[in-house]
Amino acid sequence: MQTQNHTTVAQLQGQLKCGSNCGSCLPEVEKLVNQHHQQSEQIDVVVK
């Protein structure tokens, strides 16, 4: 996610095809995306 600047589940689906077959993993993928955003925001606050 960091190296490709993917910020949404849809972008990950387009690039990696995750969740594009049956979709059962989409809740977990969305959870991971949200966790990544939270960690990124915390890093930005510490750096500033």
C-alpha positions in Angstrom: 0.0 0.0 0.0 2.8 2.4 0.8 4.9 1.9 -2.3 1.9 2.0 -4.7 -0.1 4.7 -2.9 -3.2 2.5 -2.8 -5.6 4.1 -0.3 -8.8 2.3 -1.0 -10.1 -1.2 -1.2 -11.1 -0.6 -4.8 -7.5 0.4 -5.8 -6.2 -2.8 -4.1 -8.8 -4.8 -6.0 -7.8 -3.3 -9.3 -4.1 -3.8 -8.8 -3.9 -7.1 -6.8 -7.3 -8.6 -7.5 -7.9 -9.2 -3.8 -11.6 -9.7 -3.0 -12.5 -9.7 -6.7 -13.4 -13.4 -6.8 -16.0 -14.3 -4.1 -15.5 -11.2 -1.9 -15.5 -13.0 1.4 -12.2 -11.4 2.3 -13.3 -7.8 1.7 -14.2 -7.1 5.3 -10.7 -8.1 6.4 -9.1 -6.2 3.5 -11.1 -3.1 4.5 -10.0 -3.5 8.1 -6.3 -3.7 7.0 -6.7 -0.5 4.9 -8.3 1.3 7.8 -5.5 0.2 10.2 -2.9 1.4 7.7 -4.5 4.8 7.5 -4.6 5.1 11.3 -0.9 4.2 11.5 0.0 6.7 8.8 -1.9 9.5 10.6 -0.1 8.7 13.8 3.3 8.8 12.1 2.4 12.2 10.5 1.5 13.6 13.9 4.8 12.4 15.5 6.9 13.8 12.6 5.2 17.2 12.6 
